[in-house]
C-alpha cells in the first residue's frame, strides 16, 4: 500500500488512543466479554468519571463500542478496528506478521 501523509496522520491519530497505560488496561479488560462501566471501574480501581473520559477517547478512535441496556452501558472491544490498525502499522513498517517463529531483539541484533 502506498501511504500518503493523510493516511499516516490517520494511523498516528488512532495509535495515540493507545498511548495511555489505563487505555491499554481497558482494552485488555474488554477482550473477554462486554462489561458495564461500573464493573470496569471496580475491576481497574479507577473512578467512573476518569474511566468514562478514557472510554470516550477509545470510542472516538473506533476501538470500543457501547450499548445501552436499561440503565447500564456495556462496552466491548471493537476487534476488527484494532486488527486493521495493527495490520496497517505492520504494513507501514514492513513487518511480516505471518512469520512462523518470532525473533527476539537479541536474535535480530546478532543478524545485523
C-alpha positions in Angstrom: 0.0 0.0 0.0 1.2 3.5 -0.8 1.0 5.7 2.2 0.2 9.4 2.0 0.7 12.0 4.7 -3.1 11.9 5.3 -3.2 8.1 5.8 -0.2 8.2 8.1 -1.8 11.1 10.0 -5.0 9.0 10.5 -2.9 6.0 11.6 -1.0 8.2 14.1 -4.3 9.6 15.5 -5.6 6.1 16.2 -2.3 5.0 17.7 -2.4 8.0 20.1 -5.6 6.5 21.6 -3.3 3.6 22.8 -0.7 5.8 24.4 -2.2 5.5 27.9 -1.5 2.6 30.2 -5.0 2.8 31.5 -6.5 2.6 28.0 -4.4 -0.5 27.3 -5.7 -2.0 30.6 -9.3 -1.1 29.5 -8.8 -2.9 26.1 -7.4 -5.9 27.9 -10.4 -6.0 30.3 -12.8 -5.8 27.3 -11.1 -8.6 25.4 -13.2 -11.3 27.0 -16.8 -10.0 27.2 -18.7 -6.8 27.2 -18.7 -5.1 30.6 -20.5 -2.3 32.3 -18.7 1.0 33.2 -19.3 0.4 36.9 -17.9 -3.2 36.8 -14.9 -2.0 34.7 -14.3 0.9 37.2 -14.3 -1.6 40.0 -12.1 -4.0 38.2 -9.5 -1.4 37.3 -9.7 0.6 40.5 -10.4 3.9 38.8 -13.2 6.5 39.2 -16.1 6.3 36.8 -15.5 9.9 35.5 -11.9 9.1 34.7 -12.9 5.8 33.1 -15.6 7.5 31.1 -13.2 10.0 29.7 -10.8 7.3 28.6 -13.6 5.2 27.1 -14.7 8.3 25.2 -11.2 8.6 23.7 -11.3 4.9 22.7 -14.8 5.3 21.2 -13.6 8.2 19.1 -10.8 6.1 17.8 -13.3 3.3 17.0 -11.6 0.8 19.3 -14.6 0.2 21.6 -18.4 0.3 21.1 -21.1 0.9 23.7 -24.6 -0.5 24.0 -27.2 0.8 26.5 -29.2 -1.9 28.2 -31.7 -0.3 30.5 -29.7 1.9 32.8 -26.4 0.2 32.2 -23.9 0.9 29.4 -21.9 -2.1 28.2 -18.6 -1.6 26.5 -17.0 -4.1 24.1 -13.7 -4.2 22.2 -14.1 -3.4 18.5 -11.8 -6.2 17.4 -12.0 -5.6 13.7 -10.9 -1.9 14.0 -8.0 -3.0 16.3 -7.0 -5.7 13.9 -6.9 -3.3 10.9 -4.9 -0.8 13.0 -2.3 -3.4 13.8 -2.1 -4.6 10.2 -1.8 -1.1 8.8 1.1 -0.3 11.2 2.8 -3.6 10.3 2.5 -2.9 6.6 3.8 0.7 7.1 6.8 -0.7 8.9 7.3 -3.6 6.5 6.7 -6.2 9.2 5.8 -9.8 8.3 3.2 -10.8 10.9 2.9 -14.3 9.4 6.5 -15.3 10.3 6.3 -18.7 12.0 8.9 -18.1 14.7 9.3 -14.7 16.2 12.8 -13.4 16.8 13.8 -11.7 19.9 15.6 -8.4 19.9 18.8 -10.1 20.8 18.5 -12.6 17.9 17.7 -9.8 15.4 20.7 -7.7 16.5 23.0 -10.7 16.0 22.0 -10.9 12.4 22.7 -7.2 11.6 
